[in-house]
Amino acid sequence: MKSSTPHPRSIWILTACWLLPLLGLVLSSFPPVQSADVTMADAAHQEFARRLALFSINVYGKLSAHKPGENIVFSPFSIQTCAAMARLGAEKETATQLDHGLGLASSEPKQIAQSFHQVLAAYQDSQILRIANKIFVMEGYQLRQEFDQLLSTQFLSAAQNVDFAKNVQAAATINNWVEQRTNHLIKDLVSAEVLSSNSRLVLVNAIHFKGTWQHQFSKHLTRPETFHLDGERTVQVPMMSLKERLRFADLPALDAKALELPYKDSDLSMLIVLPNTKTGLPALEEKLRLTTLSQITQALHETRVVLKLPRFKAEFQVELTEVFQELGMSRMFTDQAQFGKMLQSPEQLKVSAIIHKAFIEVNEEGTEAAAATGMVMCFATMLTYEPQPVRFHVKHPFNYYIINKDSTNLFAGRINKI
């Protein structure tokens, strides 16, 4: 028997990203793109990357404030993609808040979907970066045709009916899908307790990156060395070493330096931004709020580098409701949410939660999804006709990103402790 008072049904938005090194894996080449397509789409790619970078800065700032002193790893692209799928079913004030909060280039659903499709399609056949979207729908309910079509054609997201009232089985179905698409690394993204007969939709994005370094570190050169947690405390960590020509930038305006480590057979790389001082990360993070990744990558130039980078792992899980509310996207969580473009039935819907989970491991062979390193620089004295190599020693807290050639920010994070 239905209650006489309408009760908003719930939408769950779940994102998952895992990053882990691949050992001895032969990676297929990054899918070729026609030059004419590159010329036509170049401006759109750069604008998408610029807006994603701003969203990443905003989310990072909130996560950093909520989790002071903790290691952070997250995928701004995964979070934005999942929320953008919900945006396609939103209208009125809810849609306007999502447009502004996500930093979308358009308020037109078809154009929003197309902007994400350009990234999703570029990596559709990649063995290095895998991105998958899925929408789970309560049995007995149908998606509106336009919403369903945009998700399936542009977000490459197929709909699947499940019975959320059978919450244990429904959670297992969702978690199995996520696990399969993250190389069995993300488990139990959603618990059975959060699903019920009131649940109507679960939107999921899973992103999985596995890459080997273009210039691999030799394991026999890895040695225990000191990593400074702050101005006083230190720990011994396994420190990897590499001497190679790499793209580097001195960033005096940020009181920091940057280094790019490319991944083999792809247009992806890890960008490491290291403050110049042991305790300089908080000040650097403030300055990065006003600095785009493209500004940093444009300053990079190739030079000989003596690199020391710690081998590390980091895990992170967060419920993003408070972050989204602080970014101006609050109506979606209330009984006044407007998601009338999702279901054929006229039921009122609201977002119950947004869950994001991420993991990273960096070692001598490579990384999966996101990686970070910080470094202190000085110059080595050598008798040579070439410029003296830069010493890039990541021995204190730092920021890191995994980006593509357009500086699209796929993963971001910081390492405070190892």
SULKAGI-V660700 format. One line per field, one symbol per residue. ss: DSSP state (H for helix, E for strand, C for the rest). Layout:
# SULKAGI-V660700
ss=???
This chain:
# SULKAGI-V660700
ss=CCCCCCCCEEEEEEEEEEECCCCCCCCCCCCCCCHHHHHHHHHHHHHHHHHHHHHHHHHHHHHHHHCCCCCEEECHHHHHHHHHHHHCCCCHHHHHHHHHHHCCCCCCHHHHHHHHHHHHHHCCCCCCEEEEEEEEEECCCCECHHHHHHHHHCCCEEEEEECCCCHHHHHHHHHHHHHHHCCCCCCCCCCHHHCCCCEEEEEEEEEEECEEECCCCCHHHCEEEEEECCCCCEEEEEEEEEEEEEEEEEEHHHCEEEEEEEECCCCCEEEEEEECCCCCHHHHHHHHCCCCHHHHHHHCEEEEEEEEEECEEEEEEEECHHHHHHCCCCHHHCCCCCCCCCECCCCCEEEEEEEEEEEEEECCCEECCCCCCCCEEEECCCCCCCCCCEEEECCECEEEEEECCCCCEEEEEEECCC
